Amino acid sequence: MKIRKKQLINLGIKLVLIPALVLTSCISQNKVKLLQERTAKEMTADFTNPKNTTYRLQAGDYLYIEVYSVDPKTSKFFQTDFPDLMNPTYLYLKSYTVDEFGYINFSFVDKMYVKGLTVAEVRDQVQKTLNEYFKESTAVVKLVNFEVSVIGEVNQPGSFTIYRDQINLFQAVSMAGGFKDFGNPKKVKLVRQSQTGSNLVQLDLSDNKILESPYFYLQPNDIIYIEPLNAKSWSYVRFPYETFLVLISTILVGWNVYLNSTD
């Protein structure tokens, strides 16, 4: 009977320890580290990126256009009844919509074709027109609807309005609260609008060569999807703790009763 008791005790220990080891097994740090020296074998101080993020305007875009001048008459000409509040609502109300044919109606200019142009090119075109009518005037043009979406294995998924000219992948992920524990930096999908539809690109944020990627800097309406690690389906976050503990407790109580009854 002593041998049998010892065997039962050993079996009970195994039933407790083996699942515990499975649950506490670690994910390799190489699977979640960012900017590893993979493609670029040597760590360098600088990574060259031309920042080719030139966005071409499309129908439905909103352009904020403001004209400033030291001439009071010119300034008064472009004044509106809107309060001078630089917030999203103000920018939206003061913006000009690119219609389905690619035109905007800007002040005294009948129509201006802007589809396919960059924001800088629109600003130059507006400035050129202003110079024909006004002296010492300056045009400011901004894209109002610069939004990116981050979904998948991040802590705060959602769409984010960008109030700057540029934003990169890491900044966007940071705005979404960063990766979750099981976010896979090696499998990040980027959906980007094109003139004919959408492009789908898979990126590896664990490789430091991402700093040189033409997709490192985002464009308006980009969607970033962070895939989960394969280990997630086996992870402790999905393990039924309560059921497991109840089962182990029941087994241990049963063994204790059995052992006591055989003494």
CORURRA-V697186 format. One record per residue. RES is the residue in one small letter. PHI is phi in degrees with one decimal (* if undefined). Layout:
<<RES	PHI> <RES	PHI>>
This chain:
<<m	*> <k	-63.8> <i	-64.2> <r	-66.4> <k	-61.2> <k	-62.2> <q	-63.2> <l	-67.0> <i	-65.0> <n	-61.8> <l	-64.3> <g	-63.2> <i	-62.7> <k	-63.9> <l	-62.6> <v	-84.6> <l	-76.1> <i	-62.1> <p	-62.0> <a	-63.6> <l	-66.6> <v	-64.6> <l	-71.0> <t	-97.1> <s	-63.7> <c	-94.1> <i	-84.0> <s	-55.8> <q	-63.0> <n	-66.4> <k	-82.9> <v	-120.2> <k	-71.5> <l	-102.1> <l	54.0> <q	-79.0> <e	-84.1> <r	-110.4> <t	-72.3> <a	-87.2> <k	-69.2> <e	-108.9> <m	-71.3> <t	-118.2> <a	-77.9> <d	-126.7> <f	-122.5> <t	-81.3> <n	-141.5> <p	-68.4> <k	56.2> <n	-78.0> <t	-110.2> <t	-62.4> <y	-89.7> <r	-97.8> <l	-62.4> <q	-127.9> <a	-60.0> <g	96.9> <d	-72.5> <y	-118.7> <l	-114.3> <y	-90.2> <i	-125.3> <e	-130.5> <v	-117.4> <y	-118.0> <s	-155.9> <v	-79.5> <d	-83.8> <p	-56.6> <k	-65.6> <t	-65.9> <s	-61.6> <k	-65.5> <f	-61.6> <f	-100.0> <q	-72.2> <t	-127.1> <d	-83.7> <f	-74.9> <p	-64.9> <d	-82.9> <l	-120.2> <m	-87.5> <n	-126.1> <p	-55.3> <t	-64.9> <y	-62.2> <l	-61.7> <y	-66.5> <l	-67.2> <k	-89.4> <s	-89.5> <y	-115.4> <t	-87.2> <v	-78.6> <d	-75.3> <e	-63.6> <f	-96.6> <g	94.1> <y	-107.5> <i	-126.0> <n	-102.8> <f	-110.4> <s	42.3> <f	-76.8> <v	-82.3> <d	-59.1> <k	-144.8> <m	-132.0> <y	-81.0> <v	-125.1> <k	-60.5> <g	88.9> <l	-91.4> <t	-86.5> <v	-62.0> <a	-63.5> <e	-68.1> <v	-65.3> <r	-60.1> <d	-64.1> <q	-67.4> <v	-64.1> <q	-63.1> <k	-62.2> <t	-66.8> <l	-61.9> <n	-63.2> <e	-77.2> <y	-117.0> <f	-129.8> <k	-105.3> <e	52.6> <s	-114.0> <t	-132.1> <a	-100.9> <v	-119.3> <v	-127.0> <k	-133.2> <l	-86.2> <v	-80.0> <n	-91.5> <f	-86.5> <e	-126.7> <v	-129.0> <s	-118.8> <v	-125.2> <i	-130.4> <g	96.4> <e	-82.4> <v	-127.6> <n	-74.6> <q	-136.0> <p	-64.4> <g	160.4> <s	-102.9> <f	-131.2> <t	-83.9> <i	-104.4> <y	-105.4> <r	-152.3> <d	-78.4> <q	-139.8> <i	-151.2> <n	-106.5> <l	-59.2> <f	-67.5> <q	-65.7> <a	-66.3> <v	-63.6> <s	-63.5> <m	-61.8> <a	-88.6> <g	87.3> <g	81.9> <f	-67.8> <k	-75.5> <d	-57.4> <f	-111.0> <g	-72.3> <n	-101.2> <p	-68.9> <k	-81.0> <k	-127.8> <v	-114.3> <k	-101.0> <l	-117.3> <v	-104.8> <r	-126.6> <q	-69.7> <s	-126.4> <q	-67.1> <t	-111.5> <g	167.0> <s	-140.9> <n	-109.7> <l	-116.4> <v	-127.1> <q	-100.8> <l	-121.4> <d	-119.3> <l	-79.6> <s	-82.9> <d	-98.2> <n	-67.5> <k	-70.3> <i	-60.6> <l	-65.0> <e	-103.9> <s	-71.9> <p	-67.6> <y	-102.0> <f	-64.9> <y	-94.8> <l	-87.8> <q	-121.0> <p	-54.6> <n	72.6> <d	-65.3> <i	-120.3> <i	-110.2> <y	-117.3> <i	-96.8> <e	-77.8> <p	-83.1> <l	-66.1> <n	-62.8> <a	-68.8> <k	-62.1> <s	-65.6> <w	-106.6> <s	-79.7> <y	-67.5> <v	-67.7> <r	-107.5> <f	-78.3> <p	-76.8> <y	-53.8> <e	-61.1> <t	-62.7> <f	-63.3> <l	-67.1> <v	-62.6> <l	-62.9> <i	-63.1> <s	-61.6> <t	-63.2> <i	-63.8> <l	-65.7> <v	-63.6> <g	-62.7> <w	-62.6> <n	-62.8> <v	-64.3> <y	-64.5> <l	-64.5> <n	-67.2> <s	-75.3> <t	-96.3> <d	-71.6>>
